[in-house]
Amino acid sequence: MSNKSFSLKFKGDARNTGSMRNDIDVSFESMNEKFKLATDEGAFHGGKGTAPPPLALFTASLCGCVMTQIKAFGKKLKIEVDEIKNKMLKDFYYDSKKVSNKKIKDYFDYSFKFPSYIEGLKHIRNNFI
């Protein structure tokens, strides 16, 4: 079994620049990409609403990651994916469906470092936070 790996380094530099506003510079060093992001809360939470609230960006990130992975694995498995709608993602998580990763592991001859996302998140919490 061959394990394929690569290094992905990213860095976030965040500053509070207002009552609830945060400006964040994010860089993916290994890909030489940089992004400027901002978050702010609305008046209800003491902000001025000058940027999306953090939970809006968090939700967008989750949806974007899932949709990107669906497209990437669809391409590798030669499954045509024309359109992905948010309702499908919402229903998927609402129903708490479990999916097997056996086909992906067999196809790529790959084994995951952690048996489930729970162990992976615990590792991140214990080692990086």
C-alpha positions as CSV (number, residue, x, y, z in Angstrom):
1,M,0.0,0.0,0.0
2,S,1.4,3.4,-0.9
3,N,0.4,6.4,1.0
4,K,0.3,9.6,-1.0
5,S,1.0,12.8,1.0
6,F,1.7,16.4,0.6
7,S,2.3,19.4,2.8
8,L,-0.4,22.0,3.1
9,K,0.5,25.0,5.3
10,F,-1.9,27.8,5.9
11,K,-1.7,30.8,8.2
12,G,-4.2,33.2,9.6
13,D,-3.4,36.6,11.0
14,A,-6.4,38.2,12.7
15,R,-6.9,41.6,14.2
16,N,-9.9,43.1,15.9
17,T,-10.4,46.4,14.2
18,G,-13.8,47.5,15.6
19,S,-16.2,46.7,18.3
20,M,-17.0,43.2,16.8
21,R,-15.1,43.5,13.4
22,N,-12.2,41.3,12.7
23,D,-9.9,41.5,9.7
24,I,-8.1,38.3,8.8
25,D,-5.2,37.7,6.4
26,V,-5.2,34.1,5.3
27,S,-2.3,32.6,3.3
28,F,-1.8,29.1,1.9
29,E,2.0,29.2,1.9
30,S,2.4,25.9,0.0
31,M,0.2,27.2,-2.9
32,N,1.4,30.9,-2.7
33,E,-2.2,32.1,-2.3
34,K,-3.3,35.0,0.0
35,F,-6.8,36.2,0.9
36,K,-8.1,39.1,3.0
37,L,-11.3,38.4,4.9
38,A,-13.4,40.2,7.4
39,T,-16.2,39.4,9.9
40,D,-18.5,41.6,11.9
41,E,-21.6,41.1,13.9
42,G,-24.8,43.0,13.4
43,A,-26.2,45.5,15.9
44,F,-27.8,42.8,18.0
45,H,-24.4,41.5,19.0
46,G,-22.8,45.0,19.3
47,G,-21.3,45.1,15.8
48,K,-21.9,47.4,12.8
49,G,-22.7,44.8,10.2
50,T,-19.8,45.9,7.9
51,A,-18.9,42.3,6.9
52,P,-20.6,38.9,7.1
53,P,-20.8,37.5,10.7
54,P,-18.4,34.7,11.5
55,L,-21.1,32.0,11.4
56,A,-22.1,33.0,7.9
57,L,-18.5,32.5,6.7
58,F,-18.3,29.2,8.7
59,T,-21.5,28.0,7.0
60,A,-20.2,29.0,3.6
61,S,-16.9,27.3,4.3
62,L,-18.6,24.0,5.2
63,C,-20.8,24.1,2.1
64,G,-17.9,25.0,-0.1
65,C,-15.7,22.2,1.2
66,V,-18.4,19.6,0.8
67,M,-19.3,20.7,-2.7
68,T,-15.6,20.8,-3.8
69,Q,-15.0,17.3,-2.5
70,I,-18.1,16.0,-4.2
71,K,-16.9,17.4,-7.5
72,A,-13.3,16.2,-7.0
73,F,-14.2,12.6,-6.0
74,G,-16.9,12.6,-8.8
75,K,-14.1,13.4,-11.3
76,K,-11.8,10.7,-9.9
77,L,-14.5,8.1,-9.9
78,K,-15.7,9.2,-13.3
79,I,-19.2,10.2,-12.0
80,E,-20.5,13.3,-13.8
81,V,-21.7,16.0,-11.4
82,D,-23.5,18.8,-13.2
83,E,-25.1,20.7,-10.4
84,I,-25.0,20.6,-6.6
85,K,-27.8,22.4,-4.7
86,N,-27.6,23.6,-1.2
87,K,-30.9,21.7,-0.3
88,M,-29.2,18.4,-0.9
89,L,-26.4,19.3,1.5
90,K,-29.0,20.6,4.1
91,D,-31.0,17.4,3.8
92,F,-27.9,15.2,4.0
93,Y,-26.8,16.7,7.3
94,Y,-30.4,17.0,8.6
95,D,-30.9,13.3,8.2
96,S,-27.5,12.6,9.7
97,K,-26.8,10.0,7.0
98,K,-23.6,8.0,7.3
99,V,-21.5,7.3,4.2
100,S,-19.0,4.5,3.7
101,N,-15.6,5.5,2.6
102,K,-14.7,2.0,1.5
103,K,-14.9,2.7,-2.3
104,I,-12.6,5.7,-1.9
105,K,-10.1,3.8,0.2
106,D,-10.1,0.9,-2.2
107,Y,-9.9,3.0,-5.3
108,F,-7.0,5.1,-4.1
109,D,-5.4,2.3,-2.0
110,Y,-5.6,4.6,1.0
111,S,-6.0,4.3,4.7
112,F,-7.0,7.2,6.9
113,K,-4.9,8.2,9.9
114,F,-8.0,8.4,12.2
115,P,-10.9,6.0,12.1
116,S,-13.5,8.8,12.3
117,Y,-13.7,12.5,12.3
118,I,-14.2,12.4,16.1
119,E,-10.7,11.1,16.7
120,G,-9.3,13.5,14.1
121,L,-10.9,16.5,15.8
122,K,-9.7,15.3,19.2
123,H,-6.1,15.1,17.8
124,I,-6.4,18.7,16.5
125,R,-7.8,19.9,19.8
126,N,-5.1,18.1,21.8
127,N,-2.2,19.1,19.6
128,F,-2.9,22.4,18.0
129,I,-5.4,24.4,20.1
